[in-house]
Amino acid sequence: MTSLTATVSRLARRKKMRLGDLLLDAGAITQDQLDEALALQKRTGHKLGRSLTEVGAIDEAELYRFLAKRLEIDYLDLGSIKLQAEIVKLLPEVQARRLRALVLKPDKDALLVGMADPTDIFAHDELSRLLGKPVTIALVNESELLRTIDIMYRRTDEINALAEEVKEELGEGRIDLDQLTADEDSAEAPVIKLLQSMFRDAVQVNASDIHIEPDEFVLRIRQRVDGMLQEHVIDGRGVATALVTRLKLMSGLDISEKRLPQDGRFSIRVNDTTLDIRVSTLPVQFGEAIVLRLLDQSANLLGLDKLGMPPNLLERFLHMIVRPSGMVLVTGPTGSGKTTTLYSALNHVNKPSTKIVTVEDPVEYRLERINQVQVHPRIGLDFGRVLRTALRQDPDIILVGEMRDRETVDIGLRAAMTGHLVFSTLHTVSAVATASRLFDMGAPGYLIGAALQGIVAQRLVRRVCDSCAEPVELSPGQSAWLKAQIGSKVAAKASFVHGRGCNYCQLTGFRGRIGVYELLEMDSGLTDALRREDLSDFVALAAKKKSYVPLVNCALDYAISGVTTLDEVLRVAGGLDSAPEPDVDNSADVGEVANV
């Protein structure tokens, strides 16, 4: 809101009135709303425009439209404009960010430019000079403008150009090790600049992983964004050799060993973001493939209320994680958000009066006041050994990154029985399937029944982009599946959306992800079934438990409320067991599908 408030201030000075008076005079807000916003402004120090939107006195878009009308210019929604990269890039990125401006499209003999602060007359003149044409100015939302700049100025062209420089430097396949070992902050070697550009691009699109994969004639660089891979192809396989060598050096790996997989790590700062990067190499047919896992150490942990848990489920989960002892498991496939859930839970219970020890491989995020241990199996520091030692450190809470083997499970369960609260993860498809997995790992039923307090199973679904969401009709196959889940009458009332694709979501229709969950709390019946190692009885009792709502129902509830699409539900949870058959009258409300 910075430029917006600057606009407001200049406009108010020009009219000899304050913003509140301008809005009151126009009937856009009431005196009570203004008083509430002024009180908030006094407490927070924020500008009045921001305070007015925060107290709900006026919608941000409505405020922008009001300002545009007073300035006698257009207010444009950037999400509704189809931007062309070659037009946008007429203005260099550094100038676009400095001037808070974006070239939108040709306008007769001029160029239409969106600005967050159209009252900056000096910027008008500079834009006209930089673009070599007259400019027509429109007001745009500043946060939307900055987000669009991030998307439109992606570094794919820069990456291609730097890759060409690397190929030229390599010549006949030779690699200059002096360049590859140069200090990354001062070196001008093309391969180092190429890596820096790749990392900046990954941060811009919030990628979780970068895949570097040499093929016979090309190099494929793929980024995982919102759980899905996006591919960029570079001509020439030789570039991969230089990139892999440089990354190996940065992560302390043996550059001469190309026959065996290697794992390493390094840290790098990209703009204002500190990335902890985990490196995994794999020998493949045309060289070595590398996967880089990007962990943003600058990011704040999400609160448990921001993860996507339905309110009733969240309330029960919060009650579970403040118990003095027992084991709480979070389950799901790789990449389903288990670590985020556990870290958020740890953050919630992290207090000066509580001793917390974690055993991880790797330590993904650093938490204040918590003793975090990285296992090193090569030197004998495995999960079992660290766990046994951790129990002598007088902990109240222990987090085990993953229950990988019988020894770890056995120690964890016994710790949970002896006055410790133990958090951990398992790779299972559902909460109910966790019991079977524990038995398969050799854990005795009496131990599981005595220690286990509850199981959370989860997945991540992509959010529909709110800038291009629109209603969508279901296919016959989708309709049939939906009716089988929630009944014909409820299905007939349900409506769904999808994203048509826009500038903000890179034409994918999705932006961001949210968790979908199920929670199975132990009770006397379930505990008894575990002690008897009676899986069929355990499954039957869980299905009858009123508080246990299958994960697919949680996902469906998000689809019906427009948060995600039915396609996402089918992709992530379509193969899981659904809720019990609906009643014959099918009278449940659409908003109560998940019953949580």
C-alpha positions in Angstrom: 0.0 0.0 0.0 3.0 2.3 0.1 2.5 3.9 -3.3 -1.2 4.0 -2.8 -0.8 6.0 0.3 1.6 8.3 -1.4 -1.1 8.8 -4.1 -3.6 9.5 -1.4 -1.4 12.0 0.3 -0.6 14.0 -2.9 -4.3 13.9 -3.9 -5.4 15.1 -0.5 -2.9 18.0 -0.5 -4.0 19.0 -4.0 -7.6 19.1 -2.8 -6.7 20.7 0.5 -8.6 17.8 2.2 -7.5 14.7 4.1 -8.3 11.3 2.7 -10.9 10.6 5.3 -12.7 13.8 4.5 -12.6 13.0 0.8 -14.1 9.6 1.3 -16.7 11.0 3.8 -17.6 13.8 1.3 -18.1 11.2 -1.4 -20.3 9.0 0.9 -17.8 6.1 0.5 -17.4 5.6 4.3 -19.2 6.6 7.5 -17.9 8.6 10.3 -17.9 5.6 12.6 -15.8 3.7 10.1 -13.4 6.6 9.8 -13.1 6.8 13.6 -12.3 3.1 13.8 -9.7 3.4 11.1 -8.1 6.4 12.8 -7.9 4.5 16.1 -6.2 1.6 14.3 -3.8 4.0 12.5 -2.8 5.5 15.9 -2.0 2.0 17.3 -0.1 0.6 14.3 1.4 3.7 12.6 0.1 2.6 9.2 -1.2 5.0 6.6 -4.9 5.8 6.7 -5.6 4.1 3.4 -4.3 0.8 4.7 -6.2 1.2 8.0 -9.5 1.8 6.2 -9.2 -1.4 4.3 -8.1 -3.4 7.4 -11.2 -2.4 9.4 -13.4 -3.2 6.4 -14.5 0.4 5.9 -13.8 0.1 2.2 -12.5 -2.6 -0.2 -9.0 -2.1 -1.6 -10.3 -2.2 -5.2 -13.0 0.3 -4.3 -10.5 2.6 -2.8 -8.3 2.4 -6.0 -11.4 3.1 -8.1 -12.2 6.1 -6.0 -8.7 7.5 -6.4 -8.7 6.9 -10.1 -12.0 8.7 -10.5 -10.6 11.7 -8.5 -7.5 11.7 -10.7 -9.7 11.3 -13.8 -7.7 8.3 -15.1 -8.6 4.6 -15.5 -8.2 2.0 -12.8 -7.2 -1.4 -14.4 -7.3 -4.9 -13.0 -4.0 -6.4 -14.1 -5.5 -9.9 -14.0 -8.0 -9.1 -16.7 -5.3 -7.9 -19.2 -3.5 -10.3 -21.5 0.1 -9.1 -21.3 2.7 -9.8 -23.9 6.3 -10.3 -22.6 7.8 -8.4 -25.6 5.7 -5.3 -24.8 6.2 -5.5 -21.0 10.0 -5.8 -21.4 10.2 -2.6 -23.4 10.8 -1.2 -19.9 13.8 -2.8 -18.2 13.0 -4.7 -15.0 15.1 -2.5 -12.8 13.2 0.6 -14.0 9.8 -1.1 -13.7 10.5 -1.9 -10.1 12.0 1.5 -9.3 9.1 3.4 -10.9 6.4 0.9 -9.9 5.3 0.8 -13.5 4.4 -1.8 -16.1 3.9 -1.4 -19.8 0.5 -2.9 -20.6 -0.1 -2.5 -24.3 0.1 -0.1 -27.2 -2.4 2.8 -27.1 -2.6 4.3 -30.6 0.7 6.3 -30.9 1.5 5.9 -27.2 2.0 3.1 -24.7 -0.5 2.3 -21.9 1.4 2.1 -18.6 0.0 1.0 -15.3 1.4 2.8 -12.3 0.9 2.4 -8.5 1.4 6.2 -8.1 0.1 8.1 -11.1 0.6 11.4 -9.4 4.4 11.1 -9.8 4.7 13.5 -12.8 8.5 13.1 -12.9 8.0 9.4 -13.4 5.7 10.2 -16.4 8.5 12.1 -18.1 11.1 9.4 -17.3 8.8 6.7 -18.7 8.3 8.6 -21.9 12.0 9.1 -22.3 12.9 5.4 -21.5 10.2 4.1 -23.9 10.8 6.6 -26.6 7.1 7.2 -26.9 4.3 9.2 -25.2 2.7 7.3 -22.3 -0.9 7.0 -21.2 -1.1 6.4 -17.4 -3.6 4.1 -15.6 -3.8 3.4 -11.9 -3.1 -0.3 -10.8 -3.0 -2.1 -7.5 0.6 -2.0 -6.2 0.6 -5.5 -4.8 -0.8 -6.8 -8.1 1.8 -4.8 -10.0 4.8 -6.2 -8.1 3.5 -9.7 -8.4 3.0 -9.2 -12.2 6.6 -7.8 -12.5 7.9 -11.0 -10.8 6.0 -13.2 -13.3 6.6 -11.2 -16.5 10.3 -10.6 -16.0 11.1 -14.3 -15.5 14.7 -15.0 -16.3 14.2 -17.5 -19.1 15.8 -15.3 -21.7 18.7 -14.4 -19.4 19.2 -18.1 -18.6 19.3 -19.0 -22.3 21.8 -16.2 -23.0 24.1 -17.2 -20.1 23.9 -20.8 -21.2 25.2 -19.7 -24.6 28.1 -17.9 -22.9 28.9 -21.1 -21.0 28.9 -23.1 -24.2 31.3 -20.6 -25.8 33.6 -20.8 -22.7 33.6 -24.5 -22.8 34.8 -24.6 -26.4 35.6 -28.2 -27.3 34.1 -29.6 -24.1 36.8 -28.2 -21.8 35.9 -27.0 -18.3 37.9 -24.2 -16.7 38.2 -25.3 -13.1 39.5 -21.9 -12.1 36.2 -20.4 -13.1 34.2 -23.1 -11.4 36.0 -22.7 -8.1 35.8 -18.9 -8.1 34.1 -17.1 -5.3 30.4 -16.9 -6.1 30.0 -13.4 -4.8 32.7 -11.8 -7.0 33.1 -14.1 -10.0 31.9 -13.1 -13.4 32.2 -16.6 -14.9 29.2 -17.4 -17.0 28.5 -20.7 -15.2 28.3 -18.9 -11.9 26.0 -16.1 -13.3 23.9 -18.9 -14.9 23.4 -20.6 -11.5 22.6 -17.2 -9.9 20.0 -16.5 -12.5 18.4 -19.9 -12.1 18.1 -19.4 -8.3 16.6 -16.0 -8.7 14.1 -17.3 -11.2 13.2 -20.2 -8.8 12.7 -17.8 -5.9 10.5 -15.6 -8.1 8.1 -18.4 -8.8 8.4 -20.0 -5.4 9.8 -23.3 -6.6 10.5 -26.0 -4.1 13.0 -28.0 -6.2 15.2 -27.5 -9.3 15.9 -30.5 -11.5 19.0 -30.4 -13.8 18.7 -33.3 -16.3 21.1 -33.8 -19.2 19.6 -35.5 -22.3 21.3 -36.6 -25.5 21.3 -33.2 -27.1 19.7 -30.8 -24.6 19.7 -29.8 -21.0 16.4 -29.9 -19.2 15.9 -27.5 -16.2 12.7 -28.3 -14.4 11.2 -26.4 -11.4 8.6 -27.9 -9.1 6.0 -25.1 -8.5 2.9 -25.9 -6.4 3.8 -29.6 -6.6 4.0 -29.7 -10.4 7.1 -29.7 -12.6 7.6 -26.9 -15.2 10.2 -27.5 -17.9 12.7 -25.2 -19.6 15.0 -26.7 -22.3 18.5 -25.4 -23.1 20.1 -26.4 -26.3 23.4 -28.2 -25.7 24.2 -30.9 -23.2 27.7 -29.6 -22.4 26.3 -26.9 -20.2 25.1 -29.6 -17.7 28.7 -30.7 -17.1 29.7 -27.2 -16.0 26.6 -26.8 -13.8 27.0 -30.1 -12.1 30.7 -29.5 -11.5 30.1 -26.1 -10.0 27.2 -27.4 -7.8 29.4 -30.3 -6.6 32.1 -27.9 -5.6 29.6 -25.6 -3.8 28.2 -28.6 -1.8 31.5 -30.2 -0.9 31.2 -33.3 -3.2 33.8 -35.2 -5.1 33.9 -33.8 -8.6 35.9 -36.8 -9.9 33.3 -39.3 -8.7 30.7 -39.6 -11.5 29.7 -43.3 -11.1 28.0 -43.1 -7.7 25.2 -40.9 -6.3 26.3 -38.2 -3.8 24.4 -35.9 -1.4 25.5 -32.5 -0.1 24.2 -29.1 0.8 25.1 -25.4 0.7 23.6 -22.1 1.6 23.1 -19.1 -0.7 21.5 -15.7 -0.4 19.2 -14.7 -3.3 17.9 -11.1 -3.0 16.5 -11.0 0.6 16.0 -14.8 0.8 18.4 -17.2 2.5 18.2 -20.6 0.8 19.5 -23.8 2.4 20.0 -26.1 -0.7 20.1 -29.9 -0.5 21.9 -31.5 -3.4 21.4 -35.0 -4.7 23.3 -36.3 -7.7 22.4 -39.4 -9.8 24.5 -40.9 -12.6 22.2 -41.2 -15.7 22.7 -42.2 -19.3 24.0 -38.8 -20.5 25.9 -37.5 -17.5 24.8 -36.7 -13.9 21.3 -35.5 -13.0 21.0 -33.2 -10.0 18.0 -32.3 -7.9 18.2 -29.2 -5.7 15.7 -28.9 -2.8 15.3 -25.2 -1.9 14.6 -24.5 1.8 13.8 -20.9 2.5 15.4 -20.1 5.9 14.0 -16.6 5.7 10.3 -17.7 5.6 8.2 -17.6 8.7 6.6 -20.8 9.8 2.9 -20.9 9.2 0.6 -20.9 12.2 -1.5 -24.1 12.6 -4.6 -22.1 11.7 -3.1 -21.2 8.3 -2.4 -24.8 7.2 -6.0 -25.5 6.0 -7.2 -27.8 8.8 -11.0 -27.5 9.3 -11.8 -25.8 12.6 -13.1 -28.8 14.4 -10.1 -30.9 13.3 -7.7 -28.2 14.3 -9.3 -27.9 17.8 -8.8 -31.6 18.3 -5.2 -31.6 17.0 -4.3 -28.7 19.3 -5.6 -30.6 22.2 -3.5 -33.6 21.1 -0.2 -31.8 20.9 -0.3 -30.3 24.4 -0.7 -33.7 26.1 2.2 -34.6 28.5 3.0 -37.9 26.7 2.1 -40.2 23.9 2.9 -40.4 20.2 1.3 -38.3 17.4 2.0 -39.3 13.8 1.6 -37.3 10.6 1.3 -39.5 7.5 1.2 -39.0 3.8 3.4 -39.4 0.7 6.6 -37.4 0.0 5.8 -33.8 -0.7 2.4 -33.8 1.2 3.4 -31.2 3.7 4.1 -33.4 6.7 7.2 -31.6 7.8 5.4 -28.2 7.6 2.6 -29.5 9.8 5.1 -30.9 12.4 7.2 -27.8 12.5 4.1 -25.6 12.9 3.1 -27.9 15.8 6.5 -27.6 17.4 6.4 -23.8 17.0 3.0 -23.8 18.8 4.3 -25.7 21.8 7.8 -24.1 21.9 8.0 -22.3 25.2 10.9 -21.5 27.7 9.4 -24.1 30.1 9.5 -26.9 27.5 12.6 -28.8 26.4 12.3 -30.0 22.8 14.8 -32.2 20.9 14.5 -33.1 17.2 16.2 -35.9 15.3 16.1 -35.2 11.6 17.6 -36.1 8.2 18.1 -33.3 7.2 17.3 -30.4 9.6 15.0 -28.5 7.2 14.3 -25.3 9.3 16.1 -23.9 12.2 13.9 -23.2 15.3 14.8 -21.0 18.2 15.3 -22.7 21.6 15.0 -26.2 20.1 17.9 -28.7 20.1 17.9 -30.0 16.5 20.2 -33.0 15.6 21.2 -34.0 12.1 21.8 -37.7 11.7 24.9 -38.9 10.0 24.6 -42.7 9.3 28.1 -42.8 7.8 29.7 -42.1 11.1 27.3 -44.2 13.1 25.0 -41.3 14.2 21.7 -42.9 13.1 18.2 -42.3 14.3 18.3 -45.0 16.9 21.6 -43.8 18.5 20.5 -40.1 18.6 17.1 -41.1 20.0 18.6 -43.0 22.9 20.9 -40.1 23.7 18.1 -37.6 23.4 16.2 -39.4 26.1 19.1 -38.7 28.5 18.8 -35.0 27.7 15.6 -34.6 29.9 13.3 -33.7 27.0 9.6 -33.0 27.3 9.0 -33.3 23.5 10.9 -35.3 20.9 10.4 -35.0 17.2 11.7 -37.8 15.0 11.8 -36.8 11.3 10.6 -40.2 10.1 9.9 -43.7 11.6 12.2 -45.5 9.2 12.9 -48.9 10.9 11.9 -51.1 13.7 14.6 -49.8 16.1 13.4 -46.2 15.7 9.7 -47.2 16.0 10.5 -49.2 19.1 12.5 -46.4 20.9 9.9 -43.8 19.9 7.0 -45.8 21.2 8.7 -46.6 24.5 9.7 -42.9 24.9 6.0 -42.0 24.4 5.1 -44.5 27.2 7.6 -43.0 29.7 6.4 -39.5 30.0 7.5 -37.9 26.7 5.4 -36.5 23.9 6.7 -37.8 20.6 6.0 -36.4 17.1 6.9 -38.3 13.9 6.0 -39.1 10.3 5.2 -42.2 8.3 4.7 -42.9 4.6 1.1 -44.3 4.5 -1.9 -43.5 2.4 -4.3 -42.8 5.2 -4.6 -42.6 9.0 -6.2 -46.0 9.2 -3.4 -47.6 7.2 -0.9 -46.5 9.8 -1.6 -49.4 12.1 -0.8 -51.9 9.4 2.4 -50.1 8.6 3.5 -50.1 12.2 2.8 -53.9 12.5 4.7 -54.5 9.3 7.7 -52.7 10.8 7.6 -55.2 13.7 6.2 -53.0 16.4 4.2 -55.1 19.0 0.5 -54.3 19.3 0.6 -53.7 23.1 3.3 -51.0 22.6 1.4 -49.3 19.8 -1.9 -49.3 21.7 -0.3 -47.9 24.9 1.6 -45.1 23.2 -0.3 -43.9 20.1 -2.5 -40.9 20.7 -3.6 -39.9 17.2 -2.8 -39.9 13.5 -3.1 -37.1 11.0 -3.1 -38.0 7.3 -2.7 -35.2 4.8 -2.2 -34.1 1.2 -1.7 -30.8 -0.6 -4.1 -29.5 -3.2 -3.4 -26.5 -5.5 -5.5 -23.4 -4.9 -7.5 -22.0 -7.7 -6.0 -18.7 -8.8 -8.4 -16.0 -7.4 -7.6 -13.7 -10.3 -9.0 -15.9 -13.0 -11.4 -18.2 -11.2 -14.6 -18.9 -13.1 -17.5 -21.4 -12.8 -17.0 -24.7 -14.6 -19.3 -27.6 -15.6 -18.4 -31.1 -14.6 -17.8 -33.9 -17.1 -20.1 -36.9 -17.0 -17.3 -38.9 -15.3 -16.8 -36.3 -12.6 -20.5 -36.0 -12.0 -20.8 -39.8 -11.5 -17.8 -39.9 -9.1 -19.3 -37.0 -7.1 -22.7 -38.6 -6.8 -21.0 -41.8 -5.5 -19.3 -39.7 -2.8 -22.0 -37.4 -1.5 -25.3 -38.5 -3.1 -27.3 -37.2 -6.0 -29.2 -34.5 -4.2 -26.2 -32.9 -2.6 -24.2 -33.2 -5.8 -27.0 -31.4 -7.7 -26.6 -28.4 -5.4 -22.9 -28.2 -5.6 -21.1 -25.8 -7.9 -17.4 -25.7 -8.9 -14.8 -23.4 -10.3 -11.5 -23.6 -12.1 -8.9 -21.1 -13.2 -8.9 -20.1 -16.8 -5.2 -19.1 -16.6 -3.9 -15.5 -16.3 -0.7 -13.5 -15.8 -0.7 -14.1 -12.1 -0.7 -17.9 -12.3 1.5 -18.2 -15.4 -1.6 -19.5 -17.2 -1.8 -22.6 -15.0 -5.1 -21.6 -13.3 -3.6 -22.3 -9.8 -1.6 -20.3 -7.3 -0.4 -21.7 -4.0 -1.5 -24.8 -2.2 -3.5 -25.8 0.9 -3.5 -28.9 3.1 -6.4 -31.4 3.3 -6.5 -33.6 6.3 -8.0 -36.4 8.3 -7.5 -37.0 12.0 -8.0 -40.3 13.8 -7.9 -40.0 17.6 -7.4 -43.1 19.7 -10.2 -44.3 22.0 -10.6 -47.4 24.2 -12.0 -49.4 21.3 -9.2 -48.6 18.9 -6.6 -49.0 21.5 -7.9 -52.4 22.4 -7.9 -53.5 18.7 -4.3 -52.4 18.4 -3.3 -54.4 21.5 -5.0 -57.5 20.1 -3.4 -56.7 16.7 -6.8 -57.0 15.1 -6.6 -54.9 12.0 -10.0 -55.6 10.7 -11.6 -54.6 13.9 -9.4 -51.5 14.0 -10.6 -50.4 10.5 -14.2 -51.2 11.3 -14.2 -49.1 14.5 -12.4 -46.2 12.8 -15.1 -46.1 10.1 -17.8 -45.9 12.7 -16.1 -43.1 14.7 -18.1 -39.9 14.2 -15.2 -37.6 14.6 -13.2 -39.4 11.9 -13.9 -37.8 8.5 -11.9 -39.2 5.5 -9.5 -36.9 3.9 -11.3 -37.1 0.5 -14.3 -35.4 2.2 -12.1 -32.5 3.4 -10.8 -32.1 -0.1 -14.3 -32.2 -1.6 -15.4 -29.5 0.9 -12.6 -27.2 -0.5 -13.7 -27.9 -4.1 -17.3 -27.1 -3.3 -16.3 -23.9 -1.6 -14.2 -22.8 -4.6 -10.8 -23.1 -3.0 -9.6 -25.9 -5.4 -11.0 -27.9 -8.3 -12.6 -31.2 -8.5 -9.8 -32.3 -10.8 -7.3 -31.6 -7.9 -9.5 -33.6 -5.6 -9.4 -36.6 -8.0 -5.7 -36.2 -8.6 -4.7 -36.1 -4.9 -7.4 -38.0 -3.1 -9.5 -39.7 -5.7 -8.1 -43.2 -5.0 -8.7 -43.0 -1.2 -11.6 -44.4 0.6 -14.6 -42.0 0.7 -16.9 -41.3 3.6 -19.6 -43.8 4.6 -22.6 -44.0 2.2 -24.9 -40.9 2.6 -28.3 -41.3 4.1 -31.1 -42.3 1.7 -32.7 -38.9 1.8 -29.4 -37.2 0.9 -30.5 -34.1 2.8 -27.1 -32.9 4.0 -26.2 -29.3 3.1 -23.6 -28.7 0.4 -21.4 -26.8 2.9 -21.4 -29.8 5.3 -19.8 -32.4 3.1 -16.7 -32.8 5.3 -18.7 -32.5 8.5 -15.8 -30.9 10.2 
